[in-house]
Amino acid sequence: MKIKEIISILEEMAPLGYAEDFDNVGLLVGNQNDKATGVLVCHDALENVIDEAISKNCNLIVCFHPILFSGLKKITGKNYVERSVLKAIKNDIAIYAVHTALDNHQNGVNKIFCDALGLKNTKVLIPKESFIQKLVTYTVPENADLVRNALFEAGAGTIGNYENCSFNSQGNFTFQGNDNSNPVVGERGKLHTGTEIKIEVIFEKHLQSKVLNALISSHIYEEVAYEIYNLENSNQNIGLGMIGEFETEMQEKEFLLFVKEKMKADGIRHSEYLGKPIKKVAVLGGSGSFAIKKAIQAGADAFLTADLKYHQFYEAENQLLLADIGHYESERYTKNYIVDYLTKKILNFAIILSEENTNPVKYL
């Protein structure tokens, strides 16, 4: 199979439209039309991982963190990024990154984090804003079912756990085609009146091209009338971080020791103990200091994340237990999830979990 076929599966798992604007996700190095020999899944596509891919005959590396984050003006091998990219190019190895596209997915990084801890009743901590659009279109009754079903097939009309959602109303229309028109109903050059169905559906904005293609291809009109609106509604199923609950509460020290064991953390930095049990826990894999206030507002007893600075521990404000478990540690099971996902989707093909530990932080 070709690399682009694997990319299609990866984009089902983590749609690129879910990624944050600052991020650099997708195919970073390589030609998607090349035939894939094997897939190596890792956390960071460093030079030693490229070597591992070469030794295991994998010409596609799927990494969590993008090795190319900001622009490169030169590629001379002077730093770890340039050396990795050079080696990948020299050996015809493609690199694909998922990062915040998977961070924001409801089954992605933070759900994996929650599942590792056994948290229940999970929901997104910071829902994604300005991500929903609404399509309004019109057609004759005999074409309405075909149009609706095509829009649903393209991903429109999905709201949380509900699919095939639409609002439909009936009204009267008028039109008059000019000499160059070829109307499906009515006659050229004559005013025509009739009955139309107004169809309204919402969709995630990254699906806009797909939804419009479905609309045009299923519609019988020569000129298809439609409107697209940006909605202010937040998407409750997509976003950063998650919050969930333990079935049984724990004392603070017991909780931190539990987290340390489950996430295989060599050390945990935390704010002052408050002397209250931990039941409701917010998590955000990777650098999550920006979400401290959101965790407090959500009523969390504890917030687990990484890369906290000295003064950010004060932001706990004696309202929750704030803990930095390490960046790599908070995302450590992500590559296992990617391997499991690809293995279920691609049978009889080499999907390999990298054996290289790319965590740059060591503990004495």
C-alpha positions as CSV (number, residue, x, y, z in Angstrom):
1,M,0.0,0.0,0.0
2,K,1.0,3.6,-0.5
3,I,1.9,6.0,2.2
4,K,-1.1,8.2,1.3
5,E,-3.4,5.3,2.2
6,I,-1.9,5.1,5.6
7,I,-2.2,8.9,6.0
8,S,-6.0,8.6,5.2
9,I,-6.3,6.2,8.1
10,L,-4.3,8.5,10.4
11,E,-6.5,11.4,9.5
12,E,-9.5,9.3,10.5
13,M,-7.9,8.8,13.9
14,A,-6.8,12.4,14.3
15,P,-8.3,14.8,11.7
16,L,-5.8,17.6,10.8
17,G,-8.6,20.1,11.3
18,Y,-8.6,19.3,15.0
19,A,-5.0,20.6,15.4
20,E,-4.3,24.0,17.0
21,D,-3.4,26.9,14.7
22,F,0.2,27.1,16.0
23,D,0.9,23.4,15.4
24,N,2.6,21.6,12.5
25,V,0.9,18.3,11.9
26,G,0.5,15.9,8.9
27,L,3.2,14.8,6.5
28,L,6.4,16.7,7.3
29,V,9.0,14.8,5.3
30,G,8.6,12.4,2.3
31,N,6.4,11.6,-0.7
32,Q,2.9,10.3,0.0
33,N,2.9,8.4,-3.3
34,D,5.8,6.2,-2.3
35,K,5.0,2.5,-1.5
36,A,5.1,1.9,2.3
37,T,7.4,-0.9,3.5
38,G,6.5,-0.6,7.2
39,V,5.4,1.9,9.9
40,L,7.4,2.8,13.0
41,V,5.4,4.7,15.7
42,C,7.3,6.8,18.1
43,H,7.0,9.8,20.4
44,D,9.8,12.0,18.8
45,A,11.4,11.4,15.4
46,L,14.9,11.8,16.5
47,E,18.1,10.6,14.8
48,N,18.2,7.4,16.8
49,V,14.6,6.7,15.8
50,I,15.4,7.2,12.1
51,D,18.2,4.7,12.6
52,E,15.7,2.3,14.1
53,A,13.3,2.8,11.2
54,I,16.2,2.0,8.7
55,S,17.1,-1.2,10.6
56,K,13.5,-2.4,10.7
57,N,12.8,-1.5,7.1
58,C,10.1,1.1,7.9
59,N,9.9,4.0,5.5
60,L,7.2,5.8,7.3
61,I,7.6,7.2,10.8
62,V,4.5,8.3,12.7
63,C,5.5,10.5,15.6
64,F,3.5,12.3,18.2
65,H,5.6,15.5,18.4
66,P,6.5,17.2,15.1
67,I,10.2,17.2,14.5
68,L,9.7,20.2,12.3
69,F,7.8,22.8,14.4
70,S,9.1,26.1,13.1
71,G,10.5,26.9,9.7
72,L,14.0,25.9,8.7
73,K,16.0,28.3,6.5
74,K,18.9,25.9,6.2
75,I,19.4,22.2,6.6
76,T,23.1,21.7,7.3
77,G,22.9,19.2,10.2
78,K,24.0,21.7,12.9
79,N,21.3,20.6,15.4
80,Y,19.2,17.6,16.3
81,V,16.2,18.7,14.1
82,E,18.3,19.2,11.0
83,R,20.2,16.0,11.5
84,S,17.0,14.0,11.8
85,V,15.5,15.6,8.7
86,L,18.6,15.1,6.7
87,K,18.9,11.4,7.6
88,A,15.2,10.8,6.9
89,I,15.5,12.4,3.4
90,K,18.7,10.6,2.6
91,N,17.1,7.3,3.4
92,D,13.7,8.0,1.8
93,I,11.9,7.9,5.1
94,A,8.6,9.8,5.4
95,I,7.7,11.5,8.8
96,Y,4.1,12.1,9.8
97,A,3.1,14.0,13.0
98,V,-0.2,13.9,14.8
99,H,0.4,16.1,17.9
100,T,-2.6,18.4,18.8
101,A,-4.8,16.8,16.2
102,L,-4.8,13.8,18.6
103,D,-4.7,16.0,21.7
104,N,-8.0,17.5,20.8
105,H,-9.8,14.3,19.8
106,Q,-12.3,12.9,22.3
107,N,-10.5,9.5,22.2
108,G,-7.0,11.0,22.0
109,V,-4.2,11.9,24.3
110,N,-6.2,13.0,27.3
111,K,-8.7,10.2,27.1
112,I,-5.7,7.8,27.0
113,F,-4.4,9.7,30.1
114,C,-7.7,9.3,31.9
115,D,-8.1,5.6,31.0
116,A,-4.6,4.9,32.3
117,L,-5.7,6.3,35.7
118,G,-9.1,4.6,35.6
119,L,-11.1,7.9,35.5
120,K,-14.8,7.6,34.7
121,N,-17.5,10.0,33.3
122,T,-14.9,11.9,31.4
123,K,-15.6,15.0,29.4
124,V,-13.5,17.6,27.5
125,L,-12.0,20.3,29.8
126,I,-11.6,23.1,27.3
127,P,-14.1,22.6,24.4
128,K,-12.9,23.9,21.0
129,E,-14.4,27.2,20.0
130,S,-15.4,28.6,16.5
131,F,-15.2,25.1,15.0
132,I,-18.8,24.5,14.0
133,Q,-20.4,25.7,10.8
134,K,-24.0,25.6,9.5
135,L,-25.1,24.8,6.0
136,V,-28.5,26.0,4.7
137,T,-29.7,24.8,1.3
138,Y,-32.9,24.4,-0.7
139,T,-34.2,21.8,-3.1
140,V,-37.5,20.3,-4.4
141,P,-39.1,17.7,-2.2
142,E,-38.3,14.8,-4.5
143,N,-34.5,15.6,-4.2
144,A,-34.5,16.3,-0.5
145,D,-33.7,12.7,0.8
146,L,-30.8,12.3,-1.7
147,V,-29.3,15.6,-0.6
148,R,-29.7,15.0,3.1
149,N,-28.2,11.5,2.9
150,A,-25.2,12.8,0.9
151,L,-24.6,15.5,3.5
152,F,-24.8,13.0,6.3
153,E,-22.4,10.7,4.5
154,A,-19.9,13.6,4.2
155,G,-20.0,14.1,8.0
156,A,-22.6,16.8,8.4
157,G,-25.4,16.5,10.9
158,T,-23.4,14.9,13.7
159,I,-23.9,16.4,17.2
160,G,-22.1,14.5,20.0
161,N,-23.6,11.0,20.1
162,Y,-26.2,11.8,17.5
163,E,-25.9,11.4,13.8
164,N,-28.1,12.3,10.8
165,C,-29.4,15.5,12.5
166,S,-31.1,18.1,10.3
167,F,-33.9,20.7,10.4
168,N,-36.3,20.8,7.5
169,S,-39.0,23.3,6.6
170,Q,-41.1,23.9,3.6
171,G,-41.8,27.1,1.7
172,N,-42.5,28.6,-1.7
173,F,-39.8,29.7,-4.2
174,T,-39.7,31.7,-7.5
175,F,-37.1,31.9,-10.3
176,Q,-36.8,32.8,-13.9
177,G,-33.9,31.5,-16.0
178,N,-32.3,33.5,-18.8
179,D,-31.7,32.3,-22.3
180,N,-28.6,30.5,-21.3
181,S,-30.2,28.6,-18.4
182,N,-31.2,24.9,-18.4
183,P,-33.7,24.5,-15.5
184,V,-34.6,21.1,-14.2
185,V,-38.0,22.3,-13.2
186,G,-40.0,25.1,-15.0
187,E,-39.2,26.6,-18.4
188,R,-36.4,28.8,-19.6
189,G,-37.4,32.5,-19.7
190,K,-40.6,32.0,-17.7
191,L,-41.3,32.9,-14.1
192,H,-41.7,29.7,-12.1
193,T,-43.1,29.1,-8.6
194,G,-43.2,26.0,-6.6
195,T,-42.4,24.3,-3.3
196,E,-39.0,23.7,-1.8
197,I,-37.6,22.0,1.3
198,K,-35.1,24.1,3.3
199,I,-32.4,21.8,4.8
200,E,-30.2,22.9,7.7
201,V,-27.3,20.9,9.0
202,I,-24.2,21.7,11.1
203,F,-20.7,20.3,10.5
204,E,-17.1,20.6,11.7
205,K,-15.5,23.3,9.7
206,H,-12.6,21.2,8.3
207,L,-15.3,19.2,6.5
208,Q,-16.5,22.1,4.5
209,S,-15.1,21.1,1.1
210,K,-16.3,17.5,1.5
211,V,-19.8,18.7,2.6
212,L,-20.0,21.1,-0.4
213,N,-18.9,18.5,-2.8
214,A,-21.6,16.2,-1.5
215,L,-24.2,18.9,-1.8
216,I,-23.3,19.8,-5.4
217,S,-23.0,16.2,-6.6
218,S,-26.4,15.2,-5.1
219,H,-28.4,18.3,-6.0
220,I,-30.5,18.3,-9.2
221,Y,-30.4,22.1,-9.8
222,E,-28.2,23.7,-12.3
223,E,-27.4,26.5,-9.8
224,V,-27.4,25.3,-6.2
225,A,-28.3,27.9,-3.6
226,Y,-26.7,27.5,-0.2
227,E,-25.5,29.5,2.8
228,I,-22.7,28.8,5.3
229,Y,-22.6,30.3,8.7
230,N,-19.8,30.3,11.4
231,L,-21.4,29.4,14.7
232,E,-20.2,30.5,18.1
233,N,-21.2,27.2,19.7
234,S,-18.4,25.3,21.3
235,N,-17.8,21.7,20.4
236,Q,-18.2,19.7,23.6
237,N,-16.6,16.6,22.2
238,I,-13.4,18.2,20.8
239,G,-10.8,20.2,22.8
240,L,-7.9,20.2,25.1
241,G,-7.7,18.4,28.4
242,M,-10.3,16.2,30.1
243,I,-11.9,15.8,33.5
244,G,-13.2,12.7,35.1
245,E,-13.8,11.0,38.5
246,F,-12.5,8.0,40.5
247,E,-15.1,5.6,41.7
248,T,-13.5,5.9,45.2
249,E,-11.7,9.0,46.5
250,M,-8.1,8.9,47.6
251,Q,-6.0,11.0,50.0
252,E,-3.6,13.3,48.4
253,K,-0.3,11.5,49.0
254,E,-2.0,8.2,48.1
255,F,-3.3,9.8,44.9
256,L,0.2,11.1,43.9
257,L,1.8,7.7,44.5
258,F,-0.9,6.1,42.5
259,V,-0.3,8.5,39.6
260,K,3.4,8.0,39.8
261,E,3.0,4.2,39.5
262,K,0.4,4.3,36.7
263,M,2.2,6.9,34.6
264,K,5.7,5.5,35.4
265,A,6.9,8.9,36.5
266,D,10.3,9.1,38.2
267,G,9.2,12.2,40.1
268,I,6.2,14.5,40.6
269,R,6.3,18.2,41.5
270,H,3.2,19.3,43.2
271,S,1.6,22.2,45.1
272,E,0.8,22.2,48.8
273,Y,-1.4,19.5,50.2
274,L,-4.8,20.9,51.1
275,G,-5.9,18.0,53.4
276,K,-8.9,17.1,51.3
277,P,-9.6,13.8,49.3
278,I,-9.2,13.5,45.6
279,K,-12.1,12.3,43.5
280,K,-12.5,14.6,40.6
281,V,-9.4,15.0,38.4
282,A,-8.5,17.2,35.4
283,V,-5.7,16.1,33.1
284,L,-3.9,17.8,30.2
285,G,-1.1,15.9,28.5
286,G,2.0,18.0,27.7
287,S,2.4,21.6,28.6
288,G,-0.9,22.6,30.4
289,S,-0.3,25.5,32.7
290,F,-2.8,27.6,30.7
291,A,-5.6,25.3,31.8
292,I,-5.1,25.7,35.6
293,K,-8.0,28.2,36.0
294,K,-10.2,26.0,33.8
295,A,-9.5,23.0,36.1
296,I,-10.5,25.1,39.1
297,Q,-13.7,26.3,37.4
298,A,-14.6,22.7,36.5
299,G,-14.4,21.8,40.2
300,A,-11.4,19.5,40.0
301,D,-9.8,18.3,43.2
302,A,-6.5,17.8,41.3
303,F,-5.0,18.8,38.0
304,L,-2.3,16.7,36.3
305,T,-0.2,18.2,33.6
306,A,3.5,19.1,32.8
307,D,6.1,21.8,32.3
308,L,4.9,24.0,35.2
309,K,7.0,27.0,36.2
310,Y,7.7,28.0,39.8
311,H,5.1,30.8,40.0
312,Q,2.4,28.7,38.3
313,F,2.2,26.5,41.4
314,Y,0.7,29.5,43.2
315,E,-2.1,29.5,40.7
316,A,-3.6,26.5,42.5
317,E,-4.9,29.2,45.0
318,N,-5.4,26.5,47.7
319,Q,-8.4,25.2,45.6
320,L,-6.9,22.1,44.1
321,L,-3.8,19.9,44.1
322,L,-1.6,20.9,41.1
323,A,0.9,18.3,39.9
324,D,3.6,18.2,37.2
325,I,4.2,14.6,36.3
326,G,6.5,15.3,33.4
327,H,5.8,16.0,29.7
328,Y,6.8,12.7,28.3
329,E,5.2,10.8,31.2
330,S,1.8,12.5,30.6
331,E,1.8,11.4,27.0
332,R,3.7,8.1,27.3
333,Y,0.8,5.8,26.2
334,T,-0.1,7.8,23.1
335,K,2.2,5.8,20.8
336,N,0.8,2.5,22.0
337,Y,-2.7,3.9,21.1
338,I,-1.5,4.8,17.6
339,V,0.0,1.3,17.1
340,D,-3.2,-0.4,18.3
341,Y,-5.4,1.8,16.0
342,L,-3.3,1.2,12.9
343,T,-3.0,-2.5,13.6
344,K,-6.8,-2.9,13.7
345,K,-7.2,-0.9,10.5
346,I,-4.3,-2.4,8.5
347,L,-4.1,-6.1,8.6
348,N,-1.0,-8.1,7.6
349,F,1.3,-5.1,7.5
350,A,4.3,-4.1,9.7
351,I,3.1,-1.6,12.4
352,I,6.0,-1.4,14.9
353,L,6.2,0.4,18.3
354,S,9.5,2.1,18.6
355,E,11.8,0.8,21.3
356,E,13.7,4.1,21.7
357,N,13.0,6.2,24.8
358,T,13.1,9.8,23.5
359,N,12.4,11.5,26.8
360,P,15.1,14.2,27.2
361,V,14.5,14.6,30.9
362,K,16.5,12.4,33.3
363,Y,16.2,12.1,37.1
364,L,19.0,11.5,39.6
